[in-house]
Amino acid sequence: MAAGAASLLPAGAVTSILQGCSAPVSEDGWNFDEVIDRSGTWSIKYGRAGENRFAMWIADMDFRTDPAVRKALQERLDRDVLGYTSTPEEFFEAVRAWEEKQHGWNVPLEWVGYAPGVISAINQAYLTFSRAGDKIIVQPPVYDHFRMYAERLGREVVDNPLIFENGKYRMDFDGLERLFDGRTKMLVLCNPHNPCGILWDKETLIRLAEICEKHGVIVISDEIHADLALYGKTHIPFCSVSDAAARVGLIFGGPTKAFNLAGLSGTAFCIIPDEEKREKYLGTLSAAKLDEPSIPTIVSTIAAYTSETGWLPALKKYLEGNVDCIMDFFRKNEVGIGPVRPEASFLVWLDCRNLGLSQDKLMELFRDKAGVYLNNGASYGTGGEGFVRINIGCPRSVLQAALESIKTAI
């Protein structure tokens, strides 16, 4: 174990157990401590980070996925023929049953559809419900792909920045009300929020739905991190909170984050309660021939959402231990970094403003001096300057060594 971890570390990194981080332990028999060699797999995460750096940026995890998913994929491959395949009713039923089991939402089956990957599906929503020159609202700091692809498609992106007070974020509803005009067609909600790790509460979602319905604005809810709510907290699907939310909302989600299937990029679903919007959107997918999931997508989705191995609950316990580790480390080692405790996901938003560095110097500190390749907070838009995003979906020994390397560099 130690030798495997050492092979991933920058030269001179300290590999001892750190103050504030408990020794790595597996959860309920699952070995999340295993350091897996991802070389030779065309990994974007490690390929871009390069040698002698901790790869802690793009949002995939360094854990083996649920064996129920791997077994189902292997059994399907063993059938030998990979011909044209229809989407079985079991796919939609697996999504419906999962929403009820995991999030307490009883979704009518007809509301559920296939989606060609969450970001691809959101892009199709842009094309379906807006035209070039129309406005789309985002709430930064937020996942940069919302803005990137909207602008590539000729839409105007308008910011309604989140308010950061006392270490927590909230929506600026007064600011939001001032942004609407005749060209405002959509608002993108990140739920749970990436990179800040927020599980939006019911009252916030209800108010957002009421405001958007009043102004005739559709809400796209990206819920890809929904299944990784931590510390016993519960994710609330946007369209479940009120009749208004059901009328204006489109939900996109999938098993790729929680079950570490990011390489199966077309693996997603949509839930659209409003019949007119649903028919229009699914019709757009069909017209572009984007409504046909691949065999791995079908098999992995059904397997993940019907798994009874206990892998996901054990994973979340392990991630909670990693969150506790990074929170305790920066509390006990006052180096000028304040992590924002996430309520969901394996991504942590680090407030580095007390270091007094420009954003370029900040990235130089992490990537070149500490050898930790992570995400530049400025890429997430307004409010991201002075922050970085770190991916802690890794064995605890790797996280501990990366934190020590950061401390040493500072």
RAZITA-V900081 format. One record per run of one state. SS is the DSSP state (helix for helix, strand for strand, loop for the rest). FROM is the first residue (numbers start at 1). TO is the last residue. If there is no record, write none. Layout:
ss = {SS	SS}
from = {FROM	FROM}
to = {TO	TO}
//
This chain:
ss = {loop	helix	loop	strand	loop	strand	loop	helix	loop	strand	loop	helix	loop	helix	loop	helix	strand	loop	helix	loop	strand	loop	helix	loop	strand	loop	strand	loop	strand	loop	helix	loop	strand	loop	helix	loop	strand	loop	helix	strand	loop	helix	loop	helix	strand	loop	strand	loop	helix	loop	helix	loop	helix	loop	strand	loop	strand	loop	strand	loop	helix	loop	helix	loop	strand	loop	strand	helix	loop	strand	loop	helix	loop}
from = {1	2	7	27	28	30	31	44	50	54	56	67	78	89	104	109	112	117	118	130	135	139	144	153	156	160	163	166	168	171	173	178	184	191	202	215	218	223	226	229	230	238	241	243	249	254	267	272	275	288	295	307	311	333	338	341	344	345	347	352	353	356	359	370	372	374	375	377	381	387	392	396	410}
to = {1	6	26	27	29	30	43	49	53	55	66	77	88	103	108	111	116	117	129	134	138	143	152	155	159	162	165	167	170	172	177	183	190	201	214	217	222	225	228	229	237	240	242	248	253	266	271	274	287	294	306	310	332	337	340	343	344	346	351	352	355	358	369	371	373	374	376	380	386	391	395	409	410}
//
